[in-house]
Amino acid sequence: MPVHPAVQLLCEQSVDAIGLTTVSAVASALGDVSTATDLIQRPEQEKALQDVLKKCVLILNNDGKNFALRLACLECLYALSQPAIPAFRKGLLCNTVNSMNSSVEELLTRTGPNGAENLSSAREMFMVLIFRFTNYHTKVTRLLLQHMCDADVGAMVQMLLRIMVHHCETCEWPLLQAALQSLYELTVPTTYYTTGEDRAAEPSRNSGATTTGSSLQSFTVESFQDKIVVLLTEMRDHRLLEQLLGSLRSSWHESTYHRSPPSLAQGYAESVALGALGRPDVAHTVTSASAEQQMELLNWLSAFTLLCRALENMVEFCRDVKLSREVRARLLGDPSCHDWLASAAVPAVIAAIQVWTSEVGASAPSAAVNDGSAGPFATANTRLILLTSAVTLLRLLRCALYKPVVGVTPALLSSMAYLAAQVQRGEPQLRLQYGGMQVMVLTAECLVNMNAAAVTSPVNLAEMYHRLLSTIAADKTRCTLSNTYSDAGSGLRAAAAPQADALMSVAEWFILCVREEESPFCETDSENTSRAVLHECFASVETKLQDTAERIADLVALESQLEMMQNLLLLMTLTELLSGLRDGGLEQLTRPGPPSRNTATGAQPKPPIKSGGLPKRSKSGKMKASHHPAAYVCDLTGKLMREPVVLRGGHRFEYDALQNVILQVGHVDPISGESIDEDVEVDMPLQQEIVAYRVKRASKRGSS
């Protein structure tokens, strides 16, 4: 096949004679992936390929050349990087990019004749070029992006989201996921606390550390929080989140109703449409998804999971309460975001549950083969991705639905009804694995947050909510929850017979998970009909759990007393031996009546406490033990606070929890019952401390 005429013309001209028209024609020709592929792969075009690469980089390295001409040469290299040919990307293309000089860096940092748009386009093409020839290595690309943007996280996130939006339609999954991974890494504390040797550095609360002999980037907690504020502000001011979610929603629609677009022409594995699997109303009819459908779904779940985790981190670590609330409000209030939740996020959860339950139901020891014919979900770890992705999406959905400031559209109501039905159908499989139980719990919490029990029109969400709760509450199967797919599979086969080591029924596990949930985005208002329905449905189960908890508390206290008495008797015996007392001395010490003070130790043994006088857990079951500092925990819910209120009496409450009490019984302290004659306001210094505490915990988890 002959060389394309535009390419041939460029090869025939000298570098000095090449003009903008010639290079633009080459860039346009190479925009056709088939033309670029031929130039790279056909032996007879090898000389032309090398000529194009050489002349483009020579023009790029010449800062005396016209800005538009150099930009067109960069576009040629970008177009040549589109075909997924690893040998070329890591070979000739990599060598070409590495031969660029400092003038190219200057080109990417200055504004061209047509303003900022040309600069953004140049940066975008260059970053995509780097992603591709480094095999989508996020650390290398992020460091380069950081240098190019002068460490401005706002400019960095703008560039990453621009790449995602402009390349979402092509379904170049490695690029989309690498850009999302880079965005996620910008929201993680450990990204800024690591050294060149991948060692973790302890974040400082009061002062920044200095750089000494390594590539250590050290930041204070405050500086990291400042970056989160910049990220959120940039996304709000430029509507970046809305653009990204709108683009993802459109691509999901394409993947559901049509073939995945030009990814086929780019040489990626053939990908058919999700089809019925991507539609919440009929996803349950897909009992055997093809390997291509499964891979398409896995790619979507990976992208959505990274995005959800990034948004969660921004909300978690943002010290600006107003800005954090704005993010949550936009997730439901903006039409593009709302539509993404209704038409992509919830359907993705439904599809994940459907494929997972189908795989679990079809799996059997005799069906295990190692020839790869089982598709991408042949391994336990890959199957777990389905559940973890569903959990991550549901957590963001719960956050968006918490105390909504706008109404829910019929589309989202319908999707939630289909989700409730899907979870109800999958309950026999979901109940046996901890991830599955989390899917059930989170689905119920989302429905409570939107008060599903009160919604009967235009969608009868109340009926689906009641059915889901009734199914779970009626499940008396005694089981243990598994954290591994293999254990869940063996438990599934043994579900018919009660397990000897099982402690609780499925219903008990469910309500226990609900009670122990630490998220502040769970509705606690007793006026919420759905919350009342949930506790009414599980009333007998909660009573049983409460009685069990009290018996365990009594047993623990008695064991503590027994241990104390045993230690006391041992001490007395040793004292008797050391002081030479008569053998009857021990009898005198242990006989009934007021004990005498031991002269050797000066200790006064305490009388045993009657079991009837043991402290018992409150019947309400609201307060729960916490592993967080007491000053950061709500005295009413036992959860780590987000918006703390400290009353003059010293009691600390989550703002929303205290407001719920005030709405019900007036301005009184829920603990002491005293009247509140002060303004109920968030304690900002304490709120800042709690956010810093969250950052430190996250950095420690990341470095462990």
Secondary structure, DSSP 8 states (H G I E B T S, - for coil): ----HHHHHHHHS-TTT--HHHHHHHHHHHTSHHHHHHHHH-GGGHHHHHHHHHHHHHHHT-TTS-HHHHHHHHHHHHHHT-S--HHHIIIIIHHHHHT--HHHHHHTTS-BTTBHHHHHHHHHHHHHHHHHHTTS-HHHHHHHHHHHTTT-HHHHHHHHHHHHHHHTTTT-HHHHHHHHHHHHHTT-HHHHSB-TT--B---BSSS-----SS-----BHHHHHHHHHHHHHHHHHTTHHHHHHHHHHHHHHHHHHS---TTTTTT-------GGGG-TTTGGG-SS--HHHHHHHHHHHHHHHHHHHHHHHHHHH---HHHHHHHHHHHHHSHHHHHHIIIIIHHHHHHHHHHHHHHHHH--GGG--SSSTTGGG-SHHHHHHHHHHHHHHHHHHHHHHSS-SS---HHHHHHHHHHHHHHHHHHHHHTTBHHHHHHHHHHHHHHHHTTGGG--SSS-HHHHHHHHHHHHHT---EE--BSSHHHHHHHHHTTTS--TT--EEHHHHHHHHHHT---TTS---TT-HHHHHHHHHTHHHHHHHHHHHHHHHHHHHHHHHHHHHHHHHHHHHHHHHHHT--THHHHHHHSSSS----TTT---------GGGS----TT------SS-GGGB-TTT-SB-SSEEE-TTS-EEEHHHHHHHHHHH-SB-TTT--B--S-----HHHHHHHHHHHHHHHHHHHH-
